Structure formats: structure tokens, C-alpha cells
């Protein structure tokens, strides 16, 4: 099992503080070396800042320069990627509108937008602004890859290590760790003779790895006086069958991902994660990342896996809609409707969900997509099944959605 990310959370300030970025580089390098000494491959080291509007003091026009400065400072300090943090519903529209330019001007900088949280509720204006960001990001970087670095967030707290969702709470620096856990789910299910054995094997594998990772992280944390926030032990995939969450789902259900039985399989895996004991942060769920999962991508090509299926599975296990290929001409109105559904689900179930939607320029529903990119499997364009919002949802307001209590 690989470590997907060591994410360091801090306020880099603007202008960017050389000292703070150097401290981030030293700390993450030390954590990385220690984990590698314990037999793990660490894929990336990342930096997450607070909501960027707070740093720019109301001047959205500074975002591109801030992104460029962060990227340059990260390169010097051996940090692979960084996120600017989210635009928030209370921020001026100009801050949302500046995100595609910042992403287009950089190669390793991410950003996000909050569209719902328990305090402000579900913001229809923020969802519409996020949809416009998605539309523009689709052409800000070739092949629609700009949206690999942007996500809409619903009910996502600070400290989750996976980008683009990660952001800092503005307090003292800390770090958390995100794993690529789909592989251990596949392994745990491979030789299990019963559901009880499968669950026990998976829980044991999660706890054993979490204990090993936590011990290493806490040692560095204590030596540096740096807070360790925990592990996001999500079952994140890689585009190989042996490292595919789709493989694990299908070994449980005996059906193709997307067919009936998949929901129960997803719930079973998520339940095992919930039963495991370790210091957790972030999603700790199933990352049903279509482009990044060989089996899920194949089922999308076959037509058995749809956008509605993915949203349904998020209700019992997931982190939302991730790397979902959509037609290049999908409208902002259609995207808004999808985002509103994700946000409503997050608030009613009181769980964090994100939407990383990827309109691919020049592609239509059903078209196959095969990028020369090692982290993406061949896939096809899914039908958004949306024309936009009307009725009372056509208004520009926010509304409360209390968590379900019975």
C-alpha cells in the first residue's frame, strides 16, 4: 500500500513567507523519509493553505500572482503540489472567477469552492459560481485537465489531506496523511471464505497499517512540536486491476460495478473502515474516482456505471463525485444541478462530499477518452442527465438543510 500524500497545513501569508515554506519543506521531508524507512512509497508531498480571500485582503486580482508564488516556493522546498484553499459563499464572486486563471497560469496548484456547510447551508449562488469555474477550467488547461485541480466542497472540514479538498483552519501548522487504500481491500477480499472473514481481514489490515503510520508520524510530530491531525484511510484507487476499488466491489457482489449489489458492497467496505480504530481525519471512505480506477472506468465504457449510480453510492460510503468525465458542451446550469444534489446529500447525511467534474472539450456523451496520462484509465463520457434548475431553486439564495435525525 502506498502513501498518496503527506499534506502540510499552514498559512503561507501573502506575500509568501520564505521561512514558512522552508519549514513546511523540512517537516514534510522528514515525515517522508521516516515513512519510506518503514517500507512505504510516498507518492506526493502537498501544501494546503487557508481560504485564499482572507490572505488577499479583498483583492481577487492578486490570486494569479499568489498561485505563481506558491508554486515557485513549493518547487524550491521539494513540495510537489499546493492548494490555494477554497472560495467561500461569503466571498465576492470575483474570487470564484479568478480561480480558472490561477489554475491556467500554473501546473501544480489546486483550488476549491465551498458550496455548502452546516452554518451557511446550501448556497445556490455559490453552486452556480462553482459551475462557472468548472466550465472555464475545462479550457484553461489542455484536455480539460484544469478540473483535475478544482473541486466543489460540501460539508468538508479543514484538515482532509486529499487535494483539491484540503484547506487549513488558520491555526498553527499541522500535517495529515492520505493513503491509497484500494489495494489492501482487494488483497483482504482475495482469499476470504466468508463475509465475516473478509471484514476481519480488512479491519486488521487497516489497523495494522494505520498503527505503523501513526507511530512514525507521532514521533516526528513530537520532535518538531507539530500537530499530527490523523490519517485519511480512504480506499483510493490506481488505474490497475489489483489496485482498483471496482475490483474490491465486484469481488464482494459478484456483479459488475454499477449493477444492483454494488451499493451493498460499497456499504460493506465503508462499514469496515468505520469499525477500524485509528486517529482519522478527512473522508476515510471510498474514493470512487472514475478516471483513476481501471475497473470503474471499464464499467463506464460498457455503460453499466452512470453518474446517478456514483451519487447513490456516495450516500453510503463515498467522498462524492470524483474525476467524472462529462461532455465538453455541458452547460453551467446542468453542472449547478449536479452540484446542488451533492451538497444536499452532504448536509442531510452530515458527511463530507466533493464534486470533481471534468468536462472534456470536444467530447460528447458516449465518446471514449484515452489520455496519455499514467493516472487515468481509458474511459467514456458519462451523461450528466441534467438540464439545469428551475422552479424555486432558480432563485439566488441559500437554504438550511438539517441532518436527518430519525
C-alpha positions as CSV (number, residue, x, y, z in Angstrom):
1,X,0.0,0.0,0.0
2,X,1.3,3.5,-0.9
3,X,1.0,6.8,0.9
4,X,-0.8,9.0,-1.6
5,X,0.0,12.3,0.2
6,X,1.7,13.9,3.2
7,X,-0.2,17.2,3.4
8,X,1.2,20.1,5.5
9,X,-1.3,22.8,6.6
10,X,-0.2,26.3,7.2
11,X,-0.8,29.9,6.4
12,X,1.9,30.8,3.8
13,X,0.8,34.5,4.0
14,X,0.9,36.9,1.1
15,X,3.5,37.9,0.0
16,X,4.5,34.3,0.5
17,X,6.8,33.8,3.5
18,X,10.1,32.1,2.6
19,X,10.5,31.0,6.2
20,X,7.1,29.3,6.4
21,X,7.6,27.4,3.2
22,X,11.0,26.3,4.2
23,X,9.7,25.0,7.5
24,X,7.0,23.1,5.5
25,X,9.6,21.5,3.3
26,X,11.8,20.4,6.2
27,X,8.9,18.9,8.1
28,X,7.4,17.0,5.2
29,X,10.8,15.7,4.0
30,X,11.4,14.3,7.5
31,X,8.0,12.6,7.6
32,X,8.5,11.3,4.1
33,X,12.0,9.8,4.9
34,X,10.6,8.2,8.1
35,X,7.7,6.6,6.2
36,X,10.0,5.3,3.5
37,X,12.3,3.8,6.1
38,X,9.2,1.9,7.3
39,X,8.7,0.4,3.8
40,X,6.1,2.8,2.3
41,X,6.3,4.5,-1.0
42,X,5.3,8.2,-0.6
43,X,3.8,9.5,-3.9
44,X,3.4,13.2,-3.1
45,X,4.1,15.9,-0.6
46,X,1.5,18.7,-0.6
47,X,0.8,22.1,1.0
48,X,-2.7,23.4,1.9
49,X,-3.4,27.0,2.8
50,X,-6.4,28.7,4.4
51,X,-9.3,30.2,2.2
52,X,-7.3,32.5,-0.1
53,X,-9.6,35.5,0.0
54,X,-8.6,36.1,3.6
55,X,-4.9,36.4,2.6
56,X,-5.5,38.7,-0.4
57,X,-7.4,41.3,1.6
58,X,-10.3,41.7,-0.8
59,X,-8.2,41.9,-4.0
60,X,-9.1,39.0,-6.2
61,X,-6.8,40.3,-8.9
62,X,-3.8,39.1,-6.8
63,X,-4.8,35.4,-7.0
64,X,-2.7,34.6,-10.1
65,X,0.4,36.1,-8.6
66,X,-0.3,34.3,-5.3
67,X,-0.6,31.0,-7.1
68,X,2.6,31.6,-9.1
69,X,4.5,32.5,-5.9
70,X,3.2,29.4,-4.0
71,X,4.2,27.1,-6.9
72,X,7.7,28.6,-7.1
73,X,8.2,28.3,-3.3
74,X,7.0,24.8,-3.3
75,X,9.4,23.7,-6.0
76,X,12.3,25.1,-4.1
77,X,11.2,23.3,-0.9
78,X,10.5,19.9,-2.6
79,X,6.7,20.1,-2.1
80,X,5.0,18.6,-5.1
81,X,1.7,20.4,-5.2
82,X,-0.3,23.1,-3.3
83,X,-3.8,24.2,-2.9
84,X,-4.9,27.8,-2.5
85,X,-7.8,26.7,-0.4
86,X,-11.5,27.4,-1.1
87,X,-13.5,30.3,-2.2
88,X,-16.4,30.6,0.3
89,X,-20.1,31.6,-0.2
90,X,-19.5,34.9,1.6
91,X,-16.6,35.8,-0.7
92,X,-17.2,38.2,-3.6
93,X,-17.9,36.5,-7.0
94,X,-14.6,37.9,-8.2
95,X,-12.7,35.4,-6.1
96,X,-14.5,32.5,-7.7
97,X,-14.0,34.0,-11.1
98,X,-10.2,34.3,-10.5
99,X,-9.7,30.5,-9.9
100,X,-9.6,29.4,-13.6
101,X,-6.9,32.0,-14.3
102,X,-4.8,30.8,-11.4
103,X,-5.1,27.2,-12.4
104,X,-4.3,28.1,-16.0
105,X,-1.2,30.0,-15.0
106,X,0.3,27.1,-13.0
107,X,0.9,23.4,-13.3
108,X,0.8,22.2,-9.7
109,X,-1.6,24.5,-7.9
110,X,-5.1,23.4,-6.9
111,X,-8.2,25.3,-5.6
112,X,-11.7,24.6,-4.4
113,X,-15.0,26.3,-3.7
114,X,-17.4,25.7,-0.7
115,X,-21.0,25.4,-1.8
116,X,-22.5,24.1,1.4
117,X,-21.7,23.9,5.1
118,X,-23.7,23.4,8.3
119,X,-23.5,27.1,9.2
120,X,-24.5,28.8,6.0
121,X,-26.5,26.0,4.5
122,X,-26.7,25.1,0.8
123,X,-25.7,28.2,-1.2
124,X,-27.3,28.3,-4.7
125,X,-25.2,31.3,-5.7
126,X,-22.0,29.5,-4.7
127,X,-23.1,26.4,-6.6
128,X,-23.7,28.5,-9.7
129,X,-20.3,30.2,-9.4
130,X,-18.6,26.9,-8.9
131,X,-20.3,25.6,-12.0
132,X,-19.0,28.5,-14.0
133,X,-15.5,27.8,-12.6
134,X,-15.8,24.2,-13.9
135,X,-16.8,25.4,-17.3
136,X,-13.9,27.8,-17.6
137,X,-11.3,25.3,-16.1
138,X,-12.3,22.9,-18.8
139,X,-10.5,25.1,-21.3
140,X,-7.9,26.8,-19.1
141,X,-5.6,23.8,-19.4
142,X,-5.4,21.4,-22.4
143,X,-7.7,18.3,-22.5
144,X,-9.9,19.5,-19.7
145,X,-7.2,18.8,-17.1
146,X,-7.8,22.1,-15.3
147,X,-10.7,20.4,-13.5
148,X,-8.3,17.8,-12.1
149,X,-7.2,20.7,-9.9
150,X,-10.6,22.0,-8.8
151,X,-13.4,20.7,-6.7
152,X,-16.7,21.9,-5.2
153,X,-16.9,21.1,-1.5
154,X,-19.9,20.3,0.6
155,X,-19.6,19.9,4.4
156,X,-15.9,19.4,4.2
157,X,-13.9,20.4,7.3
158,X,-10.3,21.6,7.3
159,X,-7.5,19.1,7.6
160,X,-8.5,16.5,4.9
161,X,-5.2,15.6,3.2
162,X,-6.6,14.9,-0.3
163,X,-6.4,17.7,-2.8
164,X,-8.4,19.7,-4.1
165,X,-10.4,19.3,-0.9
166,X,-7.6,20.2,1.6
167,X,-7.5,23.5,3.3
168,X,-6.1,24.9,6.6
169,X,-8.2,26.2,9.5
170,X,-5.9,29.2,10.0
171,X,-4.3,27.9,13.3
172,X,-0.9,26.6,13.9
173,X,0.8,24.4,11.3
174,X,-0.1,20.7,11.2
175,X,0.0,17.7,8.9
176,X,-2.1,14.7,7.9
177,X,-1.6,11.7,5.8
178,X,-3.8,10.2,3.0
179,X,-3.3,6.7,1.8
180,X,-4.0,4.8,-1.4
181,X,-6.0,2.0,0.3
182,X,-7.9,0.3,-2.5
183,X,-5.1,-2.3,-2.9
184,X,-5.5,-3.6,0.7
185,X,-9.2,-4.0,0.2
186,X,-8.6,-6.1,-2.9
187,X,-6.0,-8.2,-1.0
188,X,-8.2,-8.6,2.1
189,X,-11.1,-10.0,0.0
190,X,-9.0,-12.2,-2.3
191,X,-8.7,-15.2,-0.1
192,X,-11.6,-14.7,2.3
193,X,-14.0,-17.6,2.5
194,X,-16.9,-15.6,4.2
195,X,-18.1,-12.1,4.7
196,X,-17.0,-12.3,8.4
197,X,-13.5,-13.2,7.4
198,X,-13.4,-10.5,4.7
199,X,-14.5,-7.9,7.2
200,X,-12.0,-9.1,9.8
201,X,-9.1,-9.2,7.3
202,X,-9.8,-5.7,6.0
203,X,-10.2,-4.2,9.5
204,X,-6.9,-5.8,10.6
205,X,-5.1,-4.6,7.5
206,X,-6.3,-1.0,8.1
207,X,-5.5,-1.0,11.7
208,X,-2.0,-2.6,11.2
209,X,-1.0,0.0,8.6
210,X,-2.6,2.9,10.5
211,X,-0.7,2.0,13.6
212,X,2.5,1.8,11.8
213,X,1.9,5.1,10.0
214,X,0.7,6.8,13.2
215,X,3.7,5.7,15.2
216,X,6.0,7.2,12.7
217,X,4.0,10.4,12.3
218,X,3.6,11.0,16.0
219,X,7.4,10.6,16.5
220,X,8.1,13.4,14.1
221,X,5.2,15.4,15.5
222,X,6.7,15.2,19.0
223,X,10.2,16.0,17.9
224,X,9.1,19.1,16.0
225,X,6.2,20.3,18.2
226,X,4.0,19.9,15.1
227,X,0.4,18.7,15.3
228,X,-0.4,15.4,13.6
229,X,-4.1,15.6,12.6
230,X,-4.6,12.0,11.6
231,X,-4.9,9.6,8.7
232,X,-7.5,9.7,5.9
233,X,-7.6,5.9,5.2
234,X,-9.7,6.2,2.2
235,X,-9.8,3.3,-0.3
236,X,-8.3,5.4,-3.1
237,X,-7.6,3.6,-6.3
238,X,-4.9,3.5,-9.0
239,X,-5.6,2.5,-12.6
240,X,-4.6,-1.1,-12.3
241,X,-7.0,-4.0,-11.6
242,X,-5.1,-5.1,-8.5
243,X,-5.3,-1.6,-7.1
244,X,-8.9,-0.9,-8.1
245,X,-11.8,-0.2,-5.8
246,X,-14.0,-1.6,-8.5
247,X,-12.2,-4.9,-8.2
248,X,-13.0,-5.0,-4.5
249,X,-16.7,-4.1,-5.1
250,X,-17.1,-6.8,-7.7
251,X,-15.4,-9.5,-5.5
252,X,-18.0,-8.8,-2.9
253,X,-21.1,-8.5,-5.1
254,X,-20.2,-10.9,-7.9
255,X,-21.8,-8.3,-10.2
256,X,-20.3,-5.6,-12.4
257,X,-19.8,-2.2,-10.7
258,X,-23.0,-0.2,-11.4
259,X,-25.3,-3.2,-11.2
260,X,-27.5,-4.0,-8.2
261,X,-25.4,-5.3,-5.4
262,X,-22.8,-2.6,-5.8
263,X,-24.5,-0.3,-3.2
264,X,-24.4,-3.1,-0.6
265,X,-20.8,-3.9,-1.4
266,X,-19.8,-0.2,-1.0
267,X,-21.7,0.0,2.3
268,X,-19.9,-3.2,3.5
269,X,-16.4,-1.7,2.7
270,X,-17.3,1.6,4.3
271,X,-18.6,-0.2,7.4
272,X,-15.3,-2.0,7.8
273,X,-13.5,1.3,7.7
274,X,-15.8,2.7,10.3
275,X,-15.1,-0.2,12.6
276,X,-11.3,0.1,12.4
277,X,-9.7,2.1,15.2
278,X,-7.1,4.8,14.4
279,X,-6.7,8.5,14.5
280,X,-8.8,9.6,11.5
281,X,-9.3,12.8,9.5
282,X,-10.9,13.7,6.3
283,X,-13.1,11.3,4.3
284,X,-11.9,7.8,5.3
285,X,-14.4,6.4,2.8
286,X,-14.4,5.1,-0.7
287,X,-12.9,7.3,-3.4
288,X,-14.9,6.2,-6.5
289,X,-12.7,8.1,-8.9
290,X,-13.8,7.1,-12.4
291,X,-10.8,8.1,-14.4
292,X,-8.4,6.8,-11.8
293,X,-9.9,3.4,-11.4
294,X,-9.3,0.7,-14.1
295,X,-12.5,-1.3,-13.3
296,X,-14.8,1.7,-12.7
297,X,-13.6,3.3,-16.0
298,X,-14.2,0.0,-17.8
299,X,-17.7,-0.2,-16.5
300,X,-18.3,3.3,-17.6
301,X,-17.2,2.3,-21.1
302,X,-19.6,-0.6,-21.0
303,X,-22.5,1.6,-19.8
304,X,-23.2,-0.2,-16.5
305,X,-21.9,2.7,-14.4
306,X,-23.6,6.0,-14.5
307,X,-23.4,9.4,-12.8
308,X,-26.5,8.7,-10.8
309,X,-25.0,5.4,-9.6
310,X,-22.0,7.3,-8.3
311,X,-24.1,9.8,-6.4
312,X,-26.2,6.9,-5.0
313,X,-23.0,5.2,-3.7
314,X,-21.9,8.4,-2.0
315,X,-24.9,8.1,0.3
316,X,-23.4,5.0,2.0
317,X,-19.6,5.3,1.6
318,X,-18.0,7.7,-0.7
319,X,-16.4,11.1,-1.0
320,X,-18.7,12.3,-3.7
321,X,-18.2,12.5,-7.5
322,X,-14.5,12.3,-8.4
323,X,-12.8,12.7,-11.8
324,X,-16.1,12.2,-13.6
325,X,-15.8,12.7,-17.4
326,X,-18.6,14.8,-18.8
327,X,-19.3,16.2,-22.3
328,X,-17.4,19.3,-23.2
329,X,-20.6,21.2,-24.0
330,X,-22.3,20.6,-20.7
331,X,-23.9,23.8,-19.5
332,X,-23.2,25.7,-16.3
333,X,-26.9,25.2,-15.5
334,X,-26.6,21.4,-15.8
335,X,-23.4,21.4,-13.6
336,X,-25.2,23.5,-11.0
337,X,-28.0,21.0,-10.7
338,X,-25.4,18.2,-10.1
339,X,-23.6,20.2,-7.5
340,X,-26.8,21.0,-5.6
341,X,-27.6,17.3,-5.4
342,X,-24.1,16.6,-4.0
343,X,-24.5,19.4,-1.5
344,X,-27.9,18.3,-0.3
345,X,-26.7,14.8,0.2
346,X,-23.7,16.0,2.3
347,X,-25.9,18.2,4.6
348,X,-28.7,15.7,5.1
349,X,-26.3,12.8,5.9
350,X,-23.8,15.1,7.7
351,X,-20.8,13.8,5.8
352,X,-18.2,15.4,3.6
353,X,-18.7,15.2,-0.1
354,X,-16.9,16.8,-3.1
355,X,-17.5,17.1,-6.8
356,X,-14.6,17.0,-9.2
357,X,-16.3,17.1,-12.5
358,X,-14.3,17.0,-15.8
359,X,-16.0,18.3,-19.0
360,X,-13.7,17.2,-21.8
361,X,-13.6,19.7,-24.7
362,X,-14.8,18.3,-28.0
363,X,-16.2,15.1,-26.5
364,X,-19.9,14.1,-26.4
365,X,-21.9,11.6,-24.3
366,X,-20.6,8.1,-25.1
367,X,-17.4,9.1,-26.7
368,X,-14.3,7.2,-25.5
369,X,-11.5,9.0,-23.8
370,X,-8.0,7.7,-23.7
371,X,-5.3,10.1,-22.4
372,X,-1.6,9.5,-22.4
373,X,-1.6,10.0,-18.6
374,X,-0.4,7.3,-16.2
375,X,-3.0,8.1,-13.5
376,X,-6.0,7.8,-15.9
377,X,-7.6,4.7,-17.3
378,X,-9.4,4.7,-20.7
379,X,-13.0,5.8,-20.1
380,X,-16.1,7.2,-21.8
381,X,-18.1,10.4,-21.4
382,X,-21.0,10.0,-19.0
383,X,-24.4,11.5,-19.5
384,X,-24.9,14.4,-17.0
385,X,-28.7,13.7,-17.1
386,X,-29.3,17.3,-16.2
387,X,-30.7,20.4,-18.0
388,X,-30.5,22.8,-15.1
389,X,-32.5,24.1,-12.2
390,X,-35.9,25.7,-12.4
391,X,-38.8,26.4,-10.1
392,X,-38.0,27.8,-6.7
393,X,-34.4,26.6,-7.0
394,X,-33.9,29.1,-9.8
395,X,-33.6,31.8,-7.1
396,X,-30.3,33.2,-5.8
397,X,-30.3,32.4,-2.1
398,X,-29.1,29.8,0.4
399,X,-31.2,27.5,2.4
400,X,-30.7,25.4,5.5
401,X,-30.8,21.6,5.4
402,X,-30.6,20.0,8.9
403,X,-29.0,16.5,9.2
404,X,-31.5,13.7,9.2
405,X,-32.4,12.8,12.9
406,X,-34.5,9.7,12.5
